[in-house]
Amino acid sequence: MLELFSLILPPMHWLQSLDTALFHFINSTLSNPVFDWFMPVLSGGRGAMPWFTLAVVIAFITAMIRGGARGRICALLILIVIAAGDPLIVGTIKNALARPRPFLVLPDDIVRLNRPGSGSMPSAHAANWFAAVTVLFLFYGRKVWPFYLMAAAVAFSRVYVGVHYPGDVTAGAIFGTGYAIALVVMAQAFWDFIGQRFFPGWHERLPILISPKPKAQSPKPGESAGEKPSTSNLQPSTSQTEWLRLGYCVIVFALIARWIYLASGLIGLSGDEAYQWLWSKHLALSYYSKPLGIAYIQWAGTHIVGDTNLGVRFFSPVFAAILSFMVLRFLAREIGARAAFWMLLVTFATPLLVAGSLLMTIDPPLVLCWMWAVIAGWRAVQADGKTRDWLSVGLALGLGFLCKPTAAYQIVCWAIFFALQPSARIHLRKPGPWLALAIFAFCTLPPVIWNAQHGWITLHHVAGNAGLGQKWHFTFKYLGEFIGAEIGLFNPVFFVAALWATFAFWKKRQEKPLWLFLFCMGAPVFFGHVLYAFHSRILPNWIAPAVPPMFCLMAVFWHDRRAVKPLLTAGLVIGIVISVFMYDSDLIGKIVSKLPGDVDVSHRLGRGYSEAAKLIESEREKFGTNSFIIANDYGSAGLYTFYSPAAHAAAITDQPLVYCEWSDEPANQFYFWPEYNYLQTRRGQNALYVRHLDAYKLEHGWLWKWLNHEPVTNRDIPPQQPAPAAIADHFETVTNLGVYEIKLRDGRIFHRVQIFGCYHLK
């Protein structure tokens, strides 16, 4: 490649000289106070980018609500062309050419904006603007010419502020225009191929994407030329089927996309996931804090894909896909396929459900089993309900319990439903509900047997987490924290819509038994935790099984009320935008700048732990190849084991390399594995004790400095603490080796660890 460029560049030296001359003319000769202020704004500087992003989101929402078929298709294609073109085409060419930015080679470059770290050619700003405007032009013709002026002004501004050559923005404009046209052509070809086969009704009415107008139909025999042709052949069964097919396509696409995302390693494992991965290497009837379900799920995933991020999380997208399929089919039967499809999209705009589709914790299988029991239960309580439906309810609840004991909450939900719906009590005289209860009881045997053998430790642990040992007294200390967290995890719009539905439906509870049933399957869990928040802190994910039933109630309550649809559409768009940033928090850097590591939420998802494990392993080798590592908590022990190749290999032997700080009382699952009692197995050896430090607090006013692209520092650096007394007692000598910063490739500090050298275990 370098030889090729050496042959090409000398003959084109005149072009480089022309590019540089034009750059100096625009960047220096044309300098004036007005441009000095306005051009950085056009380039997204001076705090303009967040406002521009807000305007784009509002425009997108408006197009989806008021734009009709043409506006919606155009907006979606613009979204696709930018989301795909920027990283795949522009990013690839930038990395391949690696042309230095002007400020790196021209000492007289006047830089009026923050200096980007990527290559110079082509300009992503120019490519994105011209791609978007080209799509607009293909749909709306010459009416959009002012947007071409805007795109040209943005391209000009990139040269004026000193971050691109004129050739960079010219190339960006050409590339953006080209791949935008290619995308529209490909979209039309794809629509012709798939539409005629799977969506014939829609394709007949919308044969050409860039001209979405109903296709004129020839009058049938017996119809006059002025008579409106019949469209009954397209409604309603054909349309319902097509909405379902579209839903299936979205589910399959999301499943594959999530697998690819997880395989990319963009985010690492959380502490709980890595800790439970170790459980999967020690299969048992139950574990210290959870039943056996999560260990066997991870065992299956890692046997399919391997001990990788994808292997650990393999089934989280699968569970999300099955849940989506069940809810889509259920709501399609009850309120129609179109409303069911939009409810499907809601799951992609709800942060709690988005997290559950990626993270392999105990909540995704619990939520799936809970909703399986709800749907099977609705069939079971019908007049023609079958015993097999009740058996499905019992199996679903039992499997849910094997993942998380709070599946038992649904028994209380069923009791409330039978109390509020007299007509359903007839089923209590039949064997179905009791058989379901028997199956559920049978599924509880593994954790019951294990706990009976281990002093009922899980019960003590759960009671401690819930604060059951605390004296009961009402406090508002935790309520606001809980409600605020749920507003964010539900999506603010959906939170209000779901709560409104749980109250407003009450007047029609007798004539709408489905509404009452969904209320009973979700609302008691949510409001029960609200009440308990007056006593103790409630973790936001504890209400996870209540979300799908409450959202289904929201869907059946609001689906025929057109007045609220614009608001729900806005919530959908806002939620999807938030979800995109959840997938990759670095995308915020496209708008403002990358978040400081201490406040970037992705550090809680294991990001940076791979770098931490490498650093710790390197220090261990320096300290002594026969030494071992002691982590200060179970999550860190799991993460260091997973991401350190040496520790990873040792995890399946009788002498692991990474241990959790030992306790004489059961504090985690390591207590029950003899090989992890380093006091017995590692006597006389040296160790590194690693304490993972909490994120440092940032300086006051950091948000405004970050928005203005100014450096952000930490407010207070906490003093280094001594090693725990137990560690000091267990070793003859303990030395503080200092605090180590864990940095990503971009230089941001994501974690800090304090390491102690521990000599000669007594």
N, C-alpha and C positions, 0 to 999 in steps of 0.2 A: 504493500500500500504506500509506504513512504517513497519507494522508487517511482511509483506512478505519479505521486504529487511532485517529485523533483523534476519529472519530465514535463509536467503540465504548467507549473508555476512560472518558470523563466519566461516563456513566450507571453504570459499574461501579466508580466510586470507592469506594462503600461496601464492595464485595467486596475491593478492595485494602486498605482499612482493616482489615477483619476478618482478612485474611490476615496483615497486619503485627502486629495485636494477638495473634493466636494464636502467631505466631513469637516475640514477646517473652515470652509466657507459657511456652512450651516452652524457649526458649533461655536465659531469665534466671530467671523465677520458679521453675521446677522444678529449678534448679541444685542439685547436691549432690555430694559427693566420689565416691560410687559411680558415678553417671552420668558424672561428669567422666572417670573412667577407662574405664568399660565402653562408652559410646556411641562414642568414637573407634575402639575395637576393632571394634564392629559395622560401622562405616563403612569398615573396612579400614585404619585407621591403627595407629600404635604397632607396626608390623612385622607386623600380622595378615594383610595381603593375601597375601603369599607362602605362608603356611601354609594360608590358605583356598583358594588356587589349587591347592596340592598335594592338599588334601582333595577338591576337585572332580575333579581328574585321577584320583585313586584311585577315587572313586565311579563315574566314567565307565568306567574299566577294569573294575571289578567288575560294572557293568551289562552290559558287552559280553561278559564271560566267564560270569557266573552268572545274568544277568537273564532268560534265555530270550528268546523273540521279543518279548514285551511290553516287557521292560526295554531291549532293544537299540533298538527303534523309538522308545520314549519318550526314551531318552538322545540319539538322533540328532536327534529333533525339538526337544528343548531346545537342543541345540547350534546348530541352524539358526535357531531363533527368536531366540536371543541374538545370534548372528553377523550375522544380517540385520537384526533389529529395532533394535539399538543404533545402527549408523551410518546406516541408510537411513531409519528413521522418527524415532527420538528425535533423532538428530543433525540431520536436516533441519528438524524443528520447532524445535529449539534455535536453529539459525542464522536461521530465519525470524522467530521472536519476539524473539530477542536480549534477553531479559529480564535485567537486571543481577542479579548475586548480592546477597544481603542485605548482605554486608560492604562492598559498593561504595556503598551508599546509606544504610545505617543506622549512624551513628557508634557506637551503643551495642551493636552486634552483638558477642557473645562468640564468637570464632572458635577452635575447639578442634582444628582440622585444617588441613593445608595448603590454601591458597586455590586452587581450580581456576580455569582460565582460560576455560572455556566458559560458555555461557549458563546461566540458572538453570532455565528451564521447558522441558520436563518433566525430572524427575529420572531420570537413566539407571539409578541404583542401584535405585530403586523399580520402574521399568519392567522391568528385567531380572529382578529377583526375582519380581515378580508374574507375568511371562510364564512363567518356569520353573515356578513353583508351579501355574499354571493348566494347563499341559501335564500335570504330575503328577496333578492332580485329574481331568482327563479320562480318564486311564488307570487310576488307582487309587481314585478316589472319595474318600469322607470319611476314609479312612485317612491322608490327607496333611494333615489340618487343622493339625498342629503346624508345618508348613512355612509356612502362612499367617501364623501368629503370628510366625515368624522374619522373614518378608517385611515384616510391619507394623513389627516392631522395627527392622529396617534402615532403613525409610522414616522412622520417628520419629527415629532417630539422625542422619539427614542434617539434620534441622531443629535438633536439640539442639546439634550441633557448629557450627552457624551458617553452613552453605553452601547451604541451600535454605529456601524458604518452605513452609509446610504445603500451599499450593496446588500447588507444584511436585511434591511427592511424591504428592499425590492425583491430579494429572494423569498422572504417571508410572504409578501403579498402574492407572488406567483404561485408558491407552494399552496398557500391557503385557498386561493381561488381554484387551483387545480383539484385538490383533493375534496373540496366542497362539491364541485361538479361531479366528480367521480362518485362521491357518496350518494348524491341524489339519483344518479343513474343506476347505481347498484341497488339502492332502496326500491326503485321502481321495478327493476328486474326481479328482485327478491319478492316483492309484493305480487307481481304477475305469477311467479312460480308457486308461492305458498297460498296466495289468496284464492286462486282458481281451484285448488285442491282441498283446502281445509276451511276456507271462509268464503264460499261462493256467493252467498247473499251479500256480504259486505263488498266483495270485489265487483259485483254487478252494479252496485250503487256508487262505488268509488273506484273506477278502473284506473284513473290517472292521479297520482298523489299531488302533483303540483297544480292541479286544477280540480280540487275536490268539490265538484258539483254533481248532483244526481244525474245519472245517465238518462238521456231521453229514451223512452220506450215506444216502440211502434204500437198503435192501437190494435187490440185483439179483435177478432171477428165479432161483430155485434156492438162494438164501441165506436162512437163517433170520434173524429179527429180531435175535437175540443174537449172530449171527456177525459177526466183524469184516469190514467191506467191503474189497474189494480196492483197492489203490492202485497196482497195477502199471502202470496207464495213465499214471501220473505219473512213473514211474521206469523205467530210469535216463535214457533218451535225452532225454526232455522236459526233465528237470532240467539235464542237461549243456548243452543248447541255451540254456536260460534263463540259466545262469551265464555263458555266452559272450556272450549279448546284453547282460547287465548290464555285463560287462567292456567291450564296445564303447561302451556309453553313457558309462561313466566316462572312457574314453579321449577321446571326442569332447568331453565336457564340460570335461575338463582342458585340451584343446587350445584351445578357445574362451576359457576363463577365463584361461589364460596369455597369450594375445594381448591380451585386455582389460587385464590387469595391466601388461604391457609398454607398451601404448599410454598408460597413465595417467601414465607418467613418474615413478612413485614412487621408483624407483632409476635412477641414471644408468649410463652405460657405464663399464666398467673401462678402465684405460690400454691394455691389450692390444687390447681391442675397437676403441677409437678409432684406435689406431695401425694396426690391420689394415683399418679402414675406409678409411684413406688408401691402403693397398695396392689396394683395389678401384677406386680412381681411376687406378691405374697398373698395368693388367693385364700380367702377364708369365708366363714359364714357371716361375719359382720366385722366392723371395725370400731375404733375408739369413739368416733363422732358420727358415723354414718353407717347405714346398712351396706350390703354387698354390691348393690346395683352398679355404682359408678366404677368400681374396680373391674367388674366383669365387662362393662362397656369399653373401658380403655384397653383391657386385655384383648378384646375382639378387634378394636381399631388398630392397635399396634401390630397384631398378627396379620392384618390385611395389608397395611401400608408400611409398617416398620416403626421403630422408636423415633419418630420425628414429630414435629409440630402437627403435621397433618394426621399422623397416626393417632396421636392423643385426642385430637378434635374431629376425627373422621365422621363420627356419628352425630355431631351437633348440627351440621347442615342437613343430614338425613332426617333427623327428628323434626327440624323446622319444615322440611318439604312434606313429610307425612302429615304434620299438623295443618299446614296450609291446604293440603289436598282434602283432608277431612272437613275442615271448616268451609272450604269452597263448595263441596258437595252438599253439606248440610244446609247452608244458607241458600244455595240454588234451589233446593226443594222447598224451602220455607218462604222465601221472598223473591226468588228469581235470580237467574245467573248473572245479570248485569250488576245488581246490587252486591251479589256475592263476590264478583270480581273486584269491585272497588273496595270491599272489605279486605280482600287479599292484599291490595296495595297498601292499605292501612298498616298491615303487619310490617311492611318495609319502611314505614315512617314512624314506628314506635321504638324509641331507643332500647327499652327493656327487651322487646322481642328480637331486635337486631342483635343485641349482645348475646341473647340466648341461641341465636343461629350460628354463632361463632365459637363461643366458649363452652368447653366440655365440663361443666359443673353438674351438680345434682339437680339443678332447676330445669334444664331442657327436657330430660326424660320425665320428670314429674309433671310438667305442664302438658306434655303430650299424653301421658296416661290419664291425667285429670280430664282433659277434653275428650278423650276416647270414651271415658266413663259417662261424661255428660251427653254425648251424642247417642251412645248406646242406651243410656237411661231414658232419653226422650222417646226413643222407639219403644222401650219397655213399658212406659206408663200409658201408652195409647191403649184404647179399648181392645185392639187386636194384638197387643204386645205379646211377644213370645218368651218362653223360658230362656232360650238361647241368648236373648238380649240381656237378661239379668245376669247370665253367666259371664257375658262380656263385661258387664259393669264390675262384677266381682274380680275378674282377672285383671282388668285395667287398674282398679284401686290397689289390688295386691302387688302388681308390678310397680306401681307408683310408690307404694310404701317401701319396697325394697330399694328404691332410690332415695327417698326422703320420707321420714315418718309422718310429716304433715299431710300426706295423702289421706290420713285418717280424718282430717277436717271435713272431707266430703260426706262422711257418715252423718255429721252434725247438719250439713247442708240438706241432706235427704230428710232428716227428721223435721227440719223447718219446712221443707216443701210439703211433706205429708200433713203437717199441722195446718198449713195455709190453704191446701187444696183438698177439700173433703172427697171429691170424686176420685182422687188417686188412691185413697186408702183401701179401696177394694183389692188392690194388689197385695196388701199386707196379709190377706187371707189366702194367698196363693204361695206356692213354694219359691217362686222366683227371687224375691228380695232376700229371703233367708238363705237360699243357696249362694247368692252373691256374697252375703256376709260370711258364710262358711268358707268360701274360696279365699276371701280377704284374710280371714283368720289363719288359714293354712299358710298363706304367703308370709305371715308375720313370724313363723316358726324359726327360720334361720337366725335373725337377729335376737329373738327371744332366747334361743338356746345358747348363742354365743355370750350374751349378756349375763345369763344365769351362771355361766362358767367364769365370768370375769367381774363379778361383783356389781353388775348392773351399772357399769361405768358410763354407758351412753346416756342413761336416764339422768345421772348426776351431771354430766356435761351439758346436756340440753337444758336442764333446769337452771344451771348456772348461767348459761348464755341468756336465758329468758328473764333472769333476775327473780326467779320464783322464791329464792331464799330471802329476798329483801322485804322489809316491812312495807305493807301496802299504804301508800299515801299518794294523793293526786298531785301531779305537777304538770306545768305547761312547758317544762324544760325541753322535752323531746318532741312535742307535737308539731311545732313549726318546722323543725328539721325533717320530720317524717313527711309531712304534707309537701314541703318544698321539693324533697327528693322525688316523690311520686309524680308531681306535676312535670318535672323534667323527664322522668323515665317513661311516663305515659305519652308525652307530647302535650303541651298545654291545651291545645284545641281539643284533642281527644279526651283529655282528663275532664274538661268541663262538659263536653257532650255526653260522656259516659255517666258522670255523676248526675247530670240533668235527667238522663233517661231512667236511672235507678229510682229517682223520686217521682218523676212525672208519669211513669207508667202505672202507678198504684191505683189510679181511678179505674183503669181498664183491666185490672188483674183477673177479674172473673171471666170477662169475655175474651181475654187474650191469655190462655193458659201457658203458651210458650214463653211469653214475656215473664210471667211469674216464675216459671221453671228456671230460666236463665238468671233471673234475679237471685233465686235461692242458691244457685250453683256458684255465684261469684261474690255478691254483695256481702254476705255474712263474713267471709274471709277478710275482705277489705275493711269493713267497718269494725270487725273484731280487733284487728290490729290498730285501727285508729283509737279505739277505746284503751287498748293496752299501752298505747304511747303516752297515756297520762300516768303510767307507772314506770316504764322502762324504755330504753332506747330500742327502736325497731329498725332492723336493717331493711333497706328498700326492697330487696329481692324476696322478702318473706311473703309478699302478697302475689308473687308471680302467677300461681295457678288461678287466681281470680281474674286475671286480665282477659283471657280469651272469652269466658262467658259474659263478662261485663261489656266487652266490645261487640259480641254478638247481639246482646240486648240493645246496645247503641245502634247497631245496624238495622235491626228490625223496627226499632222505634222511629228512627229518623229517615228511613229510606224513601218514604213517600211524601216527605216535607221539603219541597223544592226551595223554600226560602233559606234554609240553612246550608244548602249544598255549596254555595260559594265559600262559606266559612270553612266547611270541611275540606274543600279542595285546597284552600290556602294552608290548612293544617297539614294536608298531605304533602304539598310541595315543601313547606318549611321542615317537616319531619324528615323527608328524604334528603334534604340538604344537610341537616344535622347528622343523619346516618352516614352520609358520604364522609364527613369529617371524622366520624367515629372509626371508619375503616382506615383512614390515613390522616392523622392529625397534622402531618406536615403540609397538607394541602392548604392549611391556614396561611402558610408562608407565601402562597400565591396571591393572597389578598393583603395581608399586612406583612408579617414576618413570622418565622417559626417561633412557637412558644418556648419560653425558657424551660429547661428540663424539669425544674422543680415544680412547675404547675402543669406540665403536659401530662394528661391523664393516661397516655399510653405507657408511661413508666410503671403504672400499676398493673399493666397487662404483661409484664415480663420483658418489656423492651429494654434493652441494655444489659440484661442478665447474661446473655451470651458473652459479651465483652467482660462482664464482671467475673464470670467463671474462668475465662482465659487468664485474666490478671491474677486471680487467686491461685490458680494452678501454677502459674509462673513463679509466684512468690513461694509456693510450697516447694517447688523444685530447688529454688535457691536455698530455702531453709533446710532441706534435707529430703532426699527422694523417698525415705522410709517414713516420713512424717505423715500425719493425717490432718483433716480439717474438721473443726467443730463450728457449726453455725448457731446463731443465737435464737433461731426460731425454725419451726418445721417447714414453713414455706421456702425459706432461703436454703435449707438443707436439700429440699427436693429440687430446687432450681439449679443449685451448684452441681448436684449429681447429674441432672439431665443434660446440662450444657457443657460439662467438662468431660472430654472423651475418656480420660483415665478413670474418673469417678463413675461415669456411665457404665463402663465395662465392669468395674468392681461391684456395682450394685447388685448383680446377680450371683455374687460369690458369698462365701461365709465371712469375708472380711471387707466390708465397704470402706470407701476412702473418705466419705463425707458423713458426718454424724450430726445429730441435733443435740444441743446442750442437755446433758442428762439430768433427770429429776428423780428423786427417791419416791415420788408419788406419780401415778399415771397423769400425764399432761398432754400426751399425744400418742399416736400409734407406735412410735419408735419404742415406747416403754415395753411393748409386748413382743418385740423381736429381740431375742437374746444377742444376736450378732451386733446389735447397735448399742450394747452396753460397753462402751469403750473402757470403762473402769475395770472391766474384767478381761477384755480381749487385747488391750493395747498398753498394758503396764510396762513402764520403763521407756516408752517412746515419746517423741516430741510431736507437737501439734501446733497448728495455727488456729487461734480462736478468731472468728470473723463476726463482727457485729454490723448488721446493716443499719445505717443511720436513716432517720426520717428526713424528708425533704426540708431544706432550709427555707426559712421565710424570706420573701423578696422585700426589697426596700419599699417604703411608702411611696405611693404614686407610680409604681412600676407599670401599671396598665397604660397610663398616658405616654410614658416613655417608650413602651413597646409599640404602641400605635404610631408613634412618630419615628420608629426605627432607630431609637436611641439605645445604647447599651444599658442593660439592666443588671444591677448588682444585688447581693444579698443584704438583708437588713442587719441581722445579728448572727454571728458565727458562734454556735454553742461550744462551750469548752469541752475538751476531750475528757471522757469519763474513764475511770479505772475498770479493769476487768471485773466481772462478777466475783463475789466472794467465794462461790463454789469452785470456780475455775482456779482461782488463786490457791485454794486449799488442796486441789487435786494435783497440782504440779509443784515441783520444787522451786521453779523460778518462772515468773511471767513478766515479759517485757512489752511495753507498748511500742509497736512499730510505726504508728501514725495512722492518719486518715488518707485513704486513697480515693481519688476521683475517677469515676467511670464515665468516659466520654464516648459519644457516638462519633461517626466519621465527620460530621459537620462541626464538631468541636463543642457541642452542648453537653453539659454535665447532667447525666440522668440519674446516677446513683452515687452514693458515697459509702465506703465501708471502713471501719476501724479494725485494724488487724493487730493481734497480740501474738508474740512468739512465746509458746509455752514449752518448757523444757522438763523432760523426765517425769512422766506420769507416775504418781506414787502407787 
